[in-house]
Every structure is written in C-alpha cells, then in structure tokens.
Amino acid sequence: GYGKRYPEFWLNVRAEAPGAASNPGTHIALRARTVEAVEAFHANALAAGGTCDGPPGPRTGAMTTYFGAFIRDPDGNKLEAVSFPSATGITPQPPQS
C-alpha cells in the first residue's frame, strides 16, 4: 500500500487471477521525487520482466512538461513514473500513446 499517512493505493499479487489483455487500456502514473527515481523505476521494471513502452525522458502533458518513463508490466498494464523537475534543461517531447 502507498500513501503519506495511510495506504491510499494498493497493489496486490493474486496468482490465481487471469492475466490482463495485451493492452487493457489501463494507465497508472506514479509520482517520483526526482528524474533519477524515474530512471531507476524504468531500469528496475525492465529487470523485473516489464517491457519498455517509452524510455525515460522529457514529455509534454496536457497542461505541463514533465520527465517520465512508461513500462508494460508482464500482464500488459501500462505504468508510468512521473517527475516535475525544474524547467531548466528539459526539452519537451510529444506525449507517448
């Protein structure tokens, strides 16, 4: 469970649950404190069996620029780590689909 004062967001492993479709349409973004944390998320997810769905780098969102990385977990779910570093030196790229 994740949360500042108590778990507000839970991730559970249920071995008996069927896997998701190859693209279930779910996109979960998790806030990271730093660019380095985004890069570590991506590297660790790849090492744990995820696949890259967008390498760490600058992005342009609906209302801001940010630094993010996208992963597909082994079940096909899309996970993103997001950081909002200083705008200095960040060159936005088009959003990942």
C-alpha positions, 0 to 999 in steps of 0.5 A: 500500500502507498500513501503519506499517512495511510495506504491510499493505493494498493497493489496486490499479487493474486496468482490465481487471477487471469492475466490482463489483455495485451493492452487493457487500456489501463494507465497508472502514473506514479509520482517520483521525487526526482528524474533519477527515481524515474530512471531507476523505476524504468531500469528496475521494471525492465529487470523485473520482466516489464517491457519498455513502452517509452524510455525515460525522458522529457514529455509534454502533458496536457497542461505541463512538461514533465520527465517520465518513463512508461513500462508494460508490466508482464500482464500488459498494464501500462505504468508510468513514473512521473517527475516535475523537475525544474524547467531548466534543461528539459526539452519537451517531447510529444506525449507517448500513446 
